[in-house]
Amino acid sequence: MKPLWRLNKYLYKYKGLLLLGIFFTVISNIFVIIPAQLVRIAIDYVVESFTLYKPLIKGGLGELARENFLDYVLVFGVLILVMALLRGFFLFLIRQTIIIMSRRVEYDMKNEIFSHYQNLPLSFYRKNSTGDLMARISEDVSRVRMYLGPAIMYGLGLLTLFPMVISYMISVNAELTLYSLLPLPVLSISIYFVNNLINERSEKIQRSLSGLSTYVQEAFSGIRVLKAFVREEDSARVFAEESEEYKSKSIDLTRVNALFFPLIMALVGISTIITVYVGGMQVIKGEIGYGVIAEFILYVNILTWPVTSLGWVTSIIQRAAASQVRINEFLDAKNDIISKENLKDEIEGDILVENLTFIYPDSGIKALDHISFEIKAGQTLGIIGTTGSGKSTVANLLMRMYDPSSGQILIDGKEIQRFDVAELRRQIGYVPQDVFLFSDTIANNIAFGLDHPDRALIEQAAKDADVYQNIIDFPKGFETMLGERGITLSGGQKQRVSIARAIAKEPKILILDDCLSAVDTKTENAILSALKHIMKDRTSVIISHRVSSAKLADHIIVLDDGKIIERGNHESLMSQKGVYAELYDKQTQASEPIDG
């Protein structure tokens, strides 16, 4: 139960609903007990009436006695019906309080977890899969809700009904109470073990279904590759094998489920037989009336569900505790990217990097090794290097997605750690290498970084990114809905929309992280030409493995294995005849047409 203590703050928050639920549970259980007492009184009345009925017939009063007898029976029937209706009404109120409380807690928990996810650093997402993150905010929260809703509701029912019924049964006949309740502990223990079996097999089914769904999703997503390599039959065979495994596990669960109700009915039947036998012996001895037997049989049936639910509730609590442990692991994860002073100054764009070293905390890879450079406000820096040289790491550190292992980054002469993180990022336009577009309109994707979207600004950003004509050629123009991850657009169009999104923010610092890799040379030149006036008077960082993208920069550094091996402008680097010049020559030759 210890992991679930964390939920007490929610129970306190909705204590009004919880207390009302407890009150309604007690009232509801009173209307469960009263009908059993009415049945006892009614049966004893009927038995006594029949005893007196024959002498009254002989005395000529039979018809009058019969009418009175029927009137009393009708009264008892109406009272029992009223009790049942009242109990149903209070059961409705219980669900309107406790179950609604659990739904509100579920809502609060999901919002808390999602908000916490948003605040966690990039390193957290490198260590955890998207599927795991989604499972904790959906499946695990749902299991915890089952504890806060049904488990508490049935648990309260058990805790209030059991003492009320047992104490009353003992007050009527202690010996008969003992005998009639003998099978109930066995029932609870049996249900507990059966429930564990059901849960265990249900988990296996869920895992099997998850695997089956993942396979189907991949098959449909990669249908072009499947058809191109003529692997349809293999795909169908694997699907059949996965389906067979799912079917087998489902049948195993069905076999266990088949034990559930027969087990309950058998033990309830045994309890009823014991009650009738022991009660019958006491009736023969004249110790109790016939009505007591009927009353105790009703009590046994009343207690059957709470006792049965004990095993089920225990199982729910176990699963909820396991899920809460998983949720707590993520909620306890701390964001180490925090501001020292929460400065919210407007930045000019001076960047100074001194002796910067960075080692990725999850992999231990040294991405940068004592690098230093400076960019004056309004200047452009080009960072050139091959794959794995540390180019994108520089972008992540400038965006403060990570903090450096050693060294420092100064913006406008102030340590980057002094700035408010959100305010710093708000003034930086970032175009990532791996473009991500949302399943929304093109206009909303471009306006993603704007608090107050302006159509003229959106269209101008599209023109600057050389994607305006492509957009207006679509039937719905800027209102065109993009598919998942922007699948509606080509690779080059996606990158240009991503550039437009960064430009629309009108940032003080613009970082282009190898964002022109999916466009051809002609489009690249068009975008760079458009970006010339955009980058004017704005600090810009162009990261690329293509020299053509960086040659316009005021200053260029060449990275290799996390170290700066060359620096200068395009002309000075070409005159050095080093790595930069070699890359330029290779890429220039590769772009020239081959005769033949």
Buried (B, 14 or more C-beta within 10 A) or exposed (E): EEBBEBBEEBBEBBEEBBEBBBBBBBBBBBBBBBBBBBBBBBBBBBEEBEEEBEEBEEEEBBEEBBEEBEEBBEEBEEBBEBBEEBBEBBBEBBBBBBBBBBEBBBEBBBEBBEEBBEEBBEBBEEEBEEEEBEBBBEBBBBBBBBBBBBBBBBBBBBBBBBEBBBEBBEEBBEEBBEBBBBBBEBBBEBBBEBBBBBBEBBEBBEEBBEEBEEBBEEBEEBEEEBEEEEBEEEBEEEBEEBBEBBEEBBEBBEEBBEBBEEBBEEBBEBBBEBBBEBBEEBBEEEEBBBBBBBBBBBBBEBBBBBBBBBBBBBBBBBBBBEBBBBBBEBBEBEEEBEBEEEBEBEBBBBBBBBEBBBBBBEEEEBBBBEBEBEBBBBBBBBBBBEEBBBBBBBBBBBBBBBBBBEBBBBBBEBEBBBBBBEBBBBBBBBBBBEBEBEEEBBBBBBBBBBEEBEEEBBBBBBBBBBBBEBBEEBEEBBEBEBEEBBEBBEEBBBBBBBBBBBBBBBBBBBBBBBBBBBBEEEBBBBBBEBBEEBBEEBBBBBBBBBBBBBBBBBBBBBBBBBBBBBBBBBEEBBEBEBBBBEBBEEBEEEEEEEEE
